[in-house]
Amino acid sequence: MTNFTWNNGSGGVWTTASDWTPSGTPGASDSATISLAPASGQTGYAVEVLGTVSVGSILLDQAAATLSIGGGNSAGAPAR
């Protein structure tokens, strides 16, 4: 199991390997953490899931981040 951390404060597509640390895409046995503050000058960002992905667990711990799931669905973290 690998813990991947989102590293693009401007947002992007889930499957872009360079947007994760370590570089790669979280898989079915991995965990994914999205807790990065937005890039300078931005008030928020979206991580877009296009198509089907499997991940062991997701921690969305940034109120300014949205996890956008295909079909117009989305999930967000509560404001703190």
C-alpha positions in Angstrom: 0.0 0.0 0.0 1.3 3.4 -0.9 -0.1 6.8 0.4 -0.4 9.2 -2.5 -0.7 13.0 -1.8 -2.2 15.5 -4.3 0.4 18.1 -5.1 -1.3 20.4 -7.7 -3.0 23.4 -6.0 -4.5 24.4 -9.3 -6.4 21.2 -9.6 -6.3 18.6 -12.4 -7.2 15.1 -13.5 -7.0 12.2 -11.0 -5.0 10.1 -13.5 -2.2 12.6 -14.1 0.7 10.9 -12.4 2.7 14.1 -11.9 -0.1 15.6 -9.8 0.6 13.0 -7.1 3.5 12.4 -4.7 5.0 10.0 -5.2 4.5 10.2 -8.9 1.8 7.7 -10.1 -1.9 7.2 -9.7 -3.5 5.7 -6.6 -4.8 2.2 -7.1 -7.1 -0.2 -5.3 -4.8 -1.0 -2.4 -3.5 2.6 -2.0 -4.6 5.6 -0.1 -5.1 9.1 -1.6 -4.9 12.3 0.4 -6.1 15.7 -0.9 -5.1 18.3 1.7 -3.1 20.9 -0.3 -4.1 24.6 -0.1 -5.1 26.2 -3.4 -2.3 27.8 -5.5 -1.5 31.4 -4.9 -4.3 33.7 -6.1 -6.9 30.9 -6.3 -9.8 30.3 -3.9 -10.2 26.6 -4.7 -9.6 23.8 -7.1 -11.1 20.5 -8.4 -9.6 17.1 -8.8 -11.5 15.5 -11.7 -12.2 11.8 -11.8 -12.9 10.9 -15.4 -13.9 7.3 -15.9 -13.6 4.5 -13.4 -10.9 4.4 -10.8 -10.4 2.2 -7.7 -8.7 3.4 -4.6 -8.3 1.8 -1.2 -9.2 5.1 0.7 -9.6 8.8 0.1 -9.0 11.6 2.6 -10.4 14.9 1.4 -9.1 17.3 4.0 -9.1 20.7 2.3 -12.3 22.8 2.3 -11.2 24.6 -0.9 -10.8 21.3 -2.8 -13.5 19.5 -4.6 -13.4 15.9 -5.8 -15.3 16.0 -9.1 -16.7 12.6 -10.1 -17.8 12.0 -13.7 -21.5 12.7 -14.5 -21.5 16.1 -12.6 -21.2 14.6 -9.1 -18.8 16.0 -6.6 -17.6 15.6 -3.0 -16.1 18.3 -0.8 -14.5 18.5 2.6 -16.3 20.5 5.4 -15.1 23.9 6.1 -13.0 24.2 9.3 
